C-alpha cells in the first residue's frame, strides 16, 4: 500500500475521533483503532514515513495521538492485552 493512502486514511480516522467529547480518550482510541485494523506492515510504513517527514502531512489530532500513544502503534510489540494474558 502506498504511504500516501496510509496518511489519508490515518487523517480520516483522526477526523472521525476528533468529534468525541473526551479528547484524551479519543486520542487513545485513534491509536487503538489503527492498531486493531492495520496490518503491522502498514503501521511500520506509516511510522517510518512520519519519522522521515516529521509528520508534515498529518492533521493536528493525529500528530497529538502520535506524541502521546506512539507505543500503541509500534509494529514490534504485542498489544498490552496479549502481554498481560501471557503466563
RODO-2510 file (C-alpha; in nm, 4 decimals, decimal comma):
residues 87
     n   res          X          Y          Z
     1     x     0,0000     0,0000     0,0000
     2     x     0,1291     0,3438    -0,0853
     3     x     0,2154     0,5628     0,2099
     4     x     0,0018     0,8480     0,0734
     5     x    -0,3030     0,6269     0,1182
     6     x    -0,1988     0,5430     0,4743
     7     x    -0,1635     0,9122     0,5585
     8     x    -0,5031     0,9866     0,4057
     9     x    -0,6696     0,7017     0,5973
    10     x    -0,4990     0,7970     0,9241
    11     x    -0,6146     1,1576     0,8873
    12     x    -0,9705     1,0379     0,8196
    13     x    -0,9612     0,8207     1,1325
    14     x    -0,8293     1,1161     1,3304
    15     x    -1,1023     1,3447     1,1986
    16     x    -1,3706     1,0943     1,2953
    17     x    -1,2470     1,0522     1,6524
    18     x    -1,1803     1,4252     1,6937
    19     x    -1,5553     1,4760     1,7297
    20     x    -1,5576     1,2724     2,0521
    21     x    -1,6184     1,4827     2,3645
    22     x    -1,3411     1,3212     2,5742
    23     x    -1,0238     1,4260     2,3903
    24     x    -0,7735     1,2157     2,5895
    25     x    -0,9852     0,9058     2,5285
    26     x    -1,0318     0,9982     2,1622
    27     x    -0,6549     1,0210     2,1139
    28     x    -0,6052     0,6791     2,2672
    29     x    -0,8941     0,5373     2,0641
    30     x    -0,7332     0,6602     1,7413
    31     x    -0,4167     0,4672     1,8230
    32     x    -0,6135     0,1592     1,9291
    33     x    -0,8246     0,1695     1,6131
    34     x    -0,5175     0,1824     1,3892
    35     x    -0,3509    -0,0919     1,5955
    36     x    -0,6551    -0,3148     1,5648
    37     x    -0,7359    -0,2685     1,1973
    38     x    -0,3997    -0,2028     1,0300
    39     x    -0,1567    -0,4780     0,9456
    40     x     0,1838    -0,4384     1,1193
    41     x     0,3422    -0,3672     0,7791
    42     x     0,1022    -0,0770     0,7305
    43     x     0,1828     0,0663     1,0742
    44     x     0,5547     0,0288     1,0083
    45     x     0,5363     0,2086     0,6722
    46     x     0,3223     0,4815     0,8274
    47     x     0,5539     0,5417     1,1241
    48     x     0,8679     0,5304     0,9103
    49     x     0,7174     0,7914     0,6792
    50     x     0,6196     1,0089     0,9755
    51     x     0,9755     0,9825     1,1088
    52     x     1,1201     1,0802     0,7709
    53     x     0,8871     1,3749     0,7137
    54     x     0,8268     1,4906     1,0697
    55     x     0,4568     1,4203     1,0227
    56     x     0,4075     1,7218     0,7976
    57     x     0,1017     1,5706     0,6243
    58     x    -0,0789     1,4721     0,9452
    59     x    -0,3715     1,6626     1,0861
    60     x    -0,3357     1,8079     1,4353
    61     x    -0,5222     1,5346     1,6201
    62     x    -0,3142     1,2618     1,4591
    63     x     0,0077     1,4402     1,5455
    64     x    -0,1046     1,4646     1,9071
    65     x    -0,2017     1,0970     1,9047
    66     x     0,1464     1,0013     1,7895
    67     x     0,3118     1,2161     2,0548
    68     x     0,1081     1,0513     2,3309
    69     x     0,0404     0,6977     2,2070
    70     x     0,3041     0,6030     1,9522
    71     x     0,3879     0,2950     2,1579
    72     x     0,0421     0,1522     2,0831
    73     x     0,1131     0,1740     1,7092
    74     x     0,4552     0,0101     1,7243
    75     x     0,4536    -0,2948     1,4974
    76     x     0,7286    -0,4652     1,7031
    77     x     0,5222    -0,5040     2,0183
    78     x     0,2220    -0,7093     2,1116
    79     x    -0,0920    -0,5343     2,2321
    80     x    -0,0976    -0,4831     2,6092
    81     x    -0,3857    -0,7275     2,6458
    82     x    -0,1815    -1,0018     2,4789
    83     x     0,1213    -0,9299     2,7024
    84     x    -0,0826    -0,9394     3,0200
    85     x    -0,2548    -1,2645     2,9190
    86     x     0,0778    -1,4473     2,8789
    87     x     0,1919    -1,6695     3,1687
***
